[in-house]
Amino acid sequence: MSENQNLLAEQRRAMILDEVMRRGGVRVNELTRKLNVSDMTVRRDLDAMARQGVIEKVHGGAVPVVEASTHEPGFEAKSSLELSAKDDIARAAAAMAVPGSAIALSGGTTTYALAHHLLDVPDLTVVTNSVRVADVFHSAQRTSSGGADRGGADRGGAATVVLTGGVRTPSDSLVGPVADQAIRSLHFDVLFLGVHGISVEAGLSTPNLAEAETNRRFVQAARRVVVVADHTKWGTVGLSSFASLEDVDTFVTDTGLSDEMRAEIAEHVPGLVVAGGPEQPGEAAEEPAGEPADGRADI
């Protein structure tokens, strides 16, 4: 059997994870047929994913991680999953950011992807509790400044970035009383919120109790809440809920979300954007979010 050379390792692993989560487990021989790769390739993928903590290996295959409600994979483990979906979501969400507005970005690998697409939106004020998100903006500013010093083009209207303090989580988010206090007195035009899990019953949830409280503060401080999450987050429930679906104004996801799931979300969330594919009936493009009434947000 000739191996399918068109799938990169991260693409294969994203497909494997999707199968494991959707079916509750999968066998090696099933994956070799589905992916058209060798038994050895599948086993290497399962070994790598088990080390990252996203699946649990069992004899002959893999199952979801036990006690998923309290398990929090690190940033590196999550960053290799659903890469194209996250980029599609990030691109669609970035179109909702209005120049000159004040926005908040929570922690997570999808908001990290979003940060890269926000670099060309001028005059943003960005508040984040994500070390990784802050690094994206700071690195861009350093690069722009260096280019200007050498006679290159300067990035006009670069974002003003505020990083909350707090205790660092495995996802490189800052949480706890210091972060909560920093957010408490602020007001955002729009919050771009990444989530660990989302469901009708539990709403938005995370396995980290302190992060749940910090995210709750973000939601309370925002005029509009935009959740950015790929289809694998739907049906996942973390230890602590911090918002209901009714608190969400727009849900931006990818084409992997089934029609049934979309219908469920549409019953609770006013805006649904499916990124990365042709526009679906009833899913009209969203109006830009967060336009300040007076041209500048109160922050």
ABEGO torsion letter per residue (X at the ends): XBBBAABBAAAAAAAAAAAAAAAGEBBAAAAAAAAGBBAAAAAAAAAAAAAAGABBBBBGEBBBBBGAAABBBBAAAAAABGAAAAAAAAAAAAAABBBGBBBBBBBEAAAAAAAAAAAABBGBBBBBABAAAAAAAAAAAAAAAAAAAAGBBBBBGBBBBBBBBEBBBAAGBBBEAAAAAAAAABBBABBBBBBABBBAAAEBBBABAAAAAAAAAAAAABABBBBBBBAAABGBBBABBABBAAABABBBBBAABBAAAAAAAAAABABBBBBGBBBBBGBBBBBBBGBBAAGBBBX
